[in-house]
């Protein structure tokens, strides 16, 4: 039951902000929105406003912001097809932008609650190389072997790559800097260590910075994964659809709510990237047509563009079926 609730919440966080981004941008730029729907399939709730039908549909795995003139010609001056190219680009990009914003907010919350490492030492193991050298808890590491230290990752990577050679630590203690020579020792499971642990901070202002950094690093990692996928280093069997996402939710939720938050942020970024790919039926594919109009000055026939996007949608549905079968096979075959 918990997995089902968390899975539905995941789909809501993925989809609703995305479509809301399109909706807000369209409304602000004067485009008529015929329907704003969350979910797919039969409607379980409807409400007609002045010009927009708001609806909630039975399957929470999709949604849409149906704009006037989005896939066809329209005489309405407020139709999407009759708007300036720049306005179209803003509206199309707004969905992915909102996914990124959601990911950043989630990561800030996760980092703020779990805490993040600092360059200040929280504890020194007794009789460890750091203790023998004279390093104490509360010391802030500012430099290792003449290289500035900006994060705890700098500290750990320097120690791991030391090959056991002596290291010069410069720390800040009571407002002044002191130097210590430390000789790392090798641990069977951890590699080279010096016996220090980082102090964890929950500072809200720093959480904003660290959460944003974490989102950026996550984005770079996903781009690297996409590169491996398109480069053939990863096979199509590595793709996952809704069924695979539910499985990931089930696995992640056993580690705690905040790991689930990390998964949600990752999927939000993933959705933002996929939607900006220059493929028919995706926002990125629509952007290509807008850019073509901007460059050539020639408008694309709406029927032709609509037909191309429809064909792209059919291909996406085929991919959806493929990844679903793949998910089911992976789950029951494992």
Secondary structure, 3 states (H helix, E strand, C coil): CHHHHHHHHHHHHHHHHHHHHHHHHHHHCCCCEEEEEEEEEEEEEEEECCCCEEEEEEEEEEEEEEECCCCCCCCCCCCHHHCCHHHHHHHHHHHHHHHHHHHHHHHHHHHHHHCEEEEEEEEECCCCHHHHHCCCCCCEEEEECCEECCCHHHHHHHHHCCCCCEEEEEEEECCEEEEEEEECEEECCCEEECCEEEEEECCHHHHHHHHHHHHHHHHHHHHHHHHHHHCCCCCHHHCCCHHHHHHHHHHHHCCCHHHHHHHHHHHHHHHHHHHCCCCCCCHHHHHHHHHHHHHHCCCCCHHHHHHHHHHHHHHHHHHHHHHHHHHHHHHHHC
